[in-house]
């Protein structure tokens, strides 16, 4: 047990402590966070591989009192160190992916080009390697009896974690907060693209009985088709429909209850920060106008919790600090989102 007698939750967060300024070691913490500094297939702006450290820094400023889950932090939260080799690999493969994307943007075809074919193979193998690494890391933590959360990185990062959870939980749902449907098959030729995460989850993890998407407002024909063809496994709450429902008199409470009613008993949350209004995440990789206030999503979490559903894991992804470093709102919002999900993970 951690000795909390010398820890003052009202005082400044000590740099020598771990995330949120908390004094728990990995062994002592009930919830362990795995940072995944990875952004290989991002299609627009970069920076999200630095997300975990930006969130960690901003988390020092989060006040520990949470009226929704009082004293949750006493269960212990701990973030593992950022793996430098994973980041290096990401930086290298990012350059390979960039060559391919530039070629595609110029109207080129990758299969005609031997060099780019090699690069594509390398990127896809790297994606598979990352999945295995995340799978191993999170499987080990789950075996030790830890609760686990993942901090990305781009949205491809949680695949191995969701796979690890599927070894333990025969049936669960995924609640995805996102501007994008992420249901593209091998976007830009990248099998493990951030834009393909939920396609891969649906195709490869049958234990995910239901995917419930919320806030979606940027999608293509292929994705709409997949949603329409899989009504039993995918329920999509488009941003436009949610807003129109509200314009016509529905309350947010009613919308949240509808969303939660689509989910099975066990729930995993996949939180792409771009699901929020871009004013709250201006530096994220692919911002889209529309989306939610933070309080709206927190109220959705509260509704989920109240319904008696069990939260079995979560990820937070696509947080990027951009050029403003510590001063950016992105990290500050990310840290608060992370704290709320940590608290609900340990809430009774
Ligand atoms: Mn996404």
Boltz pocket constraint, residues with backbone or C-beta under 6 A from the ligand:
constraints:
  - pocket:
      binder: B
      contacts: [[A, 155], [A, 177], [A, 178], [A, 179], [A, 180], [A, 182], [A, 194], [A, 272]]
      max_distance: 6.0
